[in-house]
């Protein structure tokens, strides 16, 4: 029976959920919705009224209750609050029986998961050097932003500069390693078409979020040989259906935004029906990463895993700051090896989390503008 539900805001911009049962079993989840910690935290507190006193083993029922008991449903705030709760319940379930979550999901289909590291892209002069450092550290894949803000119709110079940066990384990592390029929803469909055409010769692993989420119905019009990836701002399987029918090759649900483990395994199964791969979005904290890995160990169409250990923009907090034992999250030749620890498989340093919550920064999404002063997508 669930006895206590707590939330902790921690640097740099994450929200952790702690659920404790009547007999002292503790599960951790991550409900990080960057720049929107306060509303998610409030909603988790509201959901606690539904959770306290409930049977923690009824994960599916509690998922349905939290997602559908209210008249208004869906969206990033609700999806993130449910995600943190759902992950914590799966963590408890695994700890109850002494098994990792991937075994509860049907067992492992792989022994290790390939990961990629970020190398920036907003700071164009350093991407080649950053890629070289990642290759030296044993990574086999990197991802970079294509650019900072983009004009609605980019100039020849803007497109050329994107090509030059990606080409510099390709020369650095060679043909045997992979590079993914993230447009971060900063491009119009017209701009995305130009950029994709320019990058085809460099064979990126995929081009990510080429247009804003509300324009993703246009993805079928984006003619390119580069696989299209998207999904970090889609929050349920129904929203993924549209992009899959539009021909997306890689779906990127975020386990901290899209309803947690329970919904992402359904999204992965849906993607499999379309022959699409899964590469979960996760520039977040250790709990979200552990949840992604548990899903990846048990998911046949899992492609590669994003992670933010050492990411360039985390300056006030680091992924490994909040885990008592960092061994499970170490990289081995560009992969994370499967582990058999129960639940999500990581030990959260609760004292560090509680201390961090006392002085967590209120991270706000950056505001960008074009040269003419108009709003620009970040």
N, C-alpha and C positions, 0 to 999 in steps of 0.2 A: 504494500500500500504506500502511495506517495505521501510523504509527510512535509516536505519542504521544497520550495522552488526559489532559487536565488539567481540574480544576474550580476555580472561584473564587467564594467567598462575598463578596458586596459589599453595602454599605448601599443602601437601607434594609433589604431582606429578600430578596435575589435570589441565585440561583446560576447562574453562567455555565459553559458547557462549551466547551473548546477542543480541537479535534482537528487534528493535524498529520500530513501524509503524508511518505513517505520523501524526496520531492523538494521539501519545504518549503511546500506549499500548506496554508493554515490555514483552517479553518471554525469558526464560532462558533454555539453554540446556547444556549438558556436552559431550565434545568430547575427554575425557581423554584417551590417548594411552600412557601408562606409558613408559618413556624412549624415547618417540618420539614426544614430544610436538611441537618442531619447525616445522617439516614438516606438521603436522596436522593444526597448526595455519596458515601456509602459504596457505594451500589449502582452508581453510575456507575463507581467504581473497580473494583468487581467485574466489571462488564461489559467493562472494558478488557481483561481476559484473553481475551475473545471477539473483541475488535476489533483488537488490535494484531497486525499481520501480515496482516490481511484486506484484500481489494480494496475500496477506499472507494466505487467506482462501483456496487457491488451493494447499493444502498440498500434495496430490497425484501427481499432475503435477510437483510441485517443486522437489519432491523426484525423479521422473523420469528424470527431467532435470539435476539434479546434479549427478545422478548415471550413466546416459547414454549419456549425450551430448558429452562427450569426447570419443575419439577412444579407449583409454585404460581404463579399468574398474576393479573394485573390489579391494580386499586387505584391510589390516587393516587401512592404512592411509586414503584412500577414504571412507571406511566404517565408520571410526570415525568422520571424518569431516561432512559427511552427517548425522550421528547420532545426533551430537550436534545441527545442524540446524533443523532437524526434531523434536526433543524434544521441541525446542524453539517455533516452529510453532504450535505444539499441545498445548503448554502452552498458547500462544496467543489465540488460538481458544476457549479454555475453558474460558479464562478471558472475551472474547467477549460476550459470552452468559451466564456468571455467573455460569458455571457448571464445576465439576471436569472432567478430561479427561476420567476416567472410564465410565462416563455416555455417553460420545460421542462415546465410543467403544461398546455401547450396554447395559450398566448398570452393576451393581455389581452382582456377583454370590456368594460373600462371605462377611462377616462382618469384618473379620480380617485376617491378613496374618501371618503365622508362620515364624519366622526368626531363623537363627542360628548365633553363634558367633565363631570366630577363637580362637584357643588356642595354636597356634604355631606348634611345631613338629620338627622344625629344631634344637630347643634346647630341647633335649629329657628329661632332668631331671625335667622339670617344667610342663609337660602337665597334669598330674593328679591334681596338685594343681590349675592350671588354669581352668580345667574342674570343679573342686569343687567350685571355685569362681563363675563361670557362673551359675551353678545350684543354688547357694545361691542367685544369682541375679534374679532368676526366669526363666532362659532360659530352654528350653526343648530339645535343640539340639546343638551340637558343631561340628566343623570341624577342622581337624589337617592335616598338612603335614605328610606323612609317614616317611620321612627322609630328610636329606640333599642330596648331590650328591650320585648317586648309581652306582655301577660297572655294566658294561654291562651284566655280569653274576654274580649276587651278591653271596657272600659267605653265608654259612649256618649261620654264625654269624650275617651278615647284616640282613638277613630275620628274624632271631630270635629276634634281637633288635627291628625291626619294630613291630613284634608281641607283644613283651613285653610292648612297649609304648602304643599300642592300647589297650592291655589287661588292663593296669593300668587305662586307661580312662574308659573302660567299667566297671571295678570294682567300680570306683568312681561314675559314673552316674547311674548305675543300669540298669535293664532290661527295665524300662518304658521310658527311654530317648534315644535319638539317637546320633550316632556319624558317621560322614562321613570322609573318608580318601582320601586325595588328593595326587596322585603321581606326579602331576605337570608336566607331560610329561617327567619325568626324567628317566623312565624305558624303557628298550627294551621290546618287546613282550615276550621274554623268562623270563625276570625278573618279569614282571607284572604277568605272569602265576604263578610263584613261590610265589609271595607276596599274590596274591588273594587266592591261596590255603591255605596259612597259616592263613589268616584272616577270612575265612568262618565261623569258629566256633564262632567268636565274633559278627557276624551279623551286619556289618556296614550298615547304611542306603543306601550308595552307595560308590563306589570307583571311584574317579574322575581323568580324563585325564590320564589313565594308560600308554599311549604311546604318543610319539610326534605326532603333527597334521599330518605330511606327512606320518605317518605310520598307520593312522587310518583305512585304508582299511584292516588291519589285525585284527581289533577288533572282527570280527566274529570268529576268531580263539581262542579268549580268553574264555576258558570254565570255568565258575564260576557261583555259585548261587547268588553272590553279584550283585545287579544292577550296570550297568556301566553308568557313567555320563561323558559327554564331551560337548565342544562347545565354550569355551571362546576364542578360536583362529579359529573359523569359522565365516564367515562374511556375509553370505546370505543364503537364503533358499535352494538354489541348493547344497551348500556344506553340509548342514544338511541332505539332502536326502541320501547321501552315508552312513553316520553313522546310520541313522534310518533303512535302509535296512540291515545293519550289526548287528542289534539287540540291539542297545543302548536303555536303558530304561529311562534315564533322559537326556534331552537336556538343555544346559546352555548357551544360547546366551547372549552376553553382550550388553545391550542397548546403551552403549557408543562406541561400536565397530561395531556392526552388523546392521548399518543403522537406528538405533533409534526405536521409537515406531512402525512406519509403517511396517518395515520389521519384527520385532520380533512378532507382532501379526500374521503375515503370517507363521513364523517359528512355532509358537505355534499351529496353525491350522494344519500344516503339521504333527507335532509330534502327534497330536490327532488322525490323520488317522492311525498311527502305534500303538496306545495305549500307547504312551510314555508320561511321565510327563515333565513339564517345571520347572526349578529351575534357574532363571537368575543369571549369574555371576555378582557380583558387590562388589569388594573390593575397591570401589571408593568413590566419593564425594556425597553430598546431592542431587544434581540434578539428577544424574544417579539413585540413590536410589529411589527418588520420582517417576521417570519415570517407574522403575521396579514395584513399588507398584501399580501404576495406571493400568499397564497392568495386574498385578496379581489379582487385584480386579475384573477384567472383563473377566478373562481367566479360563475356567472350569478345565483344566488339570494342573493348577499351583500347585506345590508341596510345595515349601518352598523358602524363600528368603535369599540370602547371604547379609551381610551388614558389614561395617567396623568401626562402632562406637566403639572406644576403642581398635581397633586392635593393636596387639603387635608391629608392625613395623612402625606405623605412629608416628614419634617423632617430626616432624617439623610443623605439621598441623593436625587438627581434623575435622571430618565431620560436627560437630555442630558449628564450628567456623564461618561458612558462612551463617547461617540461623538466621533471626531476631527473630523467634519464634520457639523454639525447641519442643513445645508440640506435633505436629503431629508425630514426630519421636521417641517418648518415647515408651518403651517396657511395655506391660501389659501381665504378665504371659507368656512370650516368644513369644508374638505376637505384631504386630502393628495394631491398630484399624483403620478401614476405616474412612476417613474424607470426608467432602463435600465442602471444600474450592475450588474455581475455578482454572482451569488450572491444573498444576502439584500439586498444593495444598500447596506449601511451599513459604515462603517469604525470598528471598535472601537479605542478608545484603550487599547492593551494595557498600557502603563505605568501608566495610571490604574487599570485593573482589578487589576493585580498589587499595586499599593500599597493599594488598598481592601481586598483580601483579607487584608492583614496585621492589620487592626484592625476587621473587620466585626462589627457587633453581633449578638448571638444573639436575634433577634426571636422573641417568644413571643405566641401568640394571646391576646388579652385574655380575662379571665374575668369574666363578668357574672352577677349574681344578681338575682332578683326581690326585692320588698320583704319577702317572708316568709323570705328567705334561701335559697330553692331556686335551682337552676341555671337560667340564662336563656341562650338562644341568642344568640351574638354575630353 
